[in-house]
Amino acid sequence: MTITIQVLVTVSVLTYALVAAAADLNGTHATNPRWVGHARFHVVWQVVTHIGVGVIALVLTWVPLGPPAWRIGAAMALTAVILGGFFLTAATMPLYGGELADPNGYRPLRVGARGRRIALDQNVLLFLTGTGVLLAALVLVVVNQGVR
């Protein structure tokens, strides 16, 4: 069961350390000439930080340098901080005038639901997926009374 938990944690880490990083290090964000230079600096800083935290989380998840319960638990906590930070930032957008998407960036996905077309923000979709996978790992930890 530990391997399943490790794989789930890895998938969750990859949502912010690989997929989101790739989405941010391109012309829609980091090199977008319509963004002020300071905003581009902050997005690159965030991406580099997320990649670094992701590497630490993956090392904790896979390298047997201590008790598995502590290592995997720490990786899950780091990942929860990154993913939770996204949702806290999204929830507080009215306080600082933030927006989930830039008109020059990724467009929301349009999907059919109950005969209607709805827009799904790709950031929200990615981080909900990462959070759901992390929660699945947590459920397995609880059901199995820990990681061995």
Secondary structure, DSSP 4 states (H G I P E B T S, - for coil): -HHHHHHHHHHHHHIIIIIHHHHHSSTTTTT-TTS-HHHHHHHHHHHHHHHHHHHHHHHHHHS-SS-HHHHHHHHHHHHHHHHHHHHHHHHTHHHHT--SS-TTSPPPEEEEETTEEEEE-HHHHHHHHHHHHHHHHHHHHHHTTS--
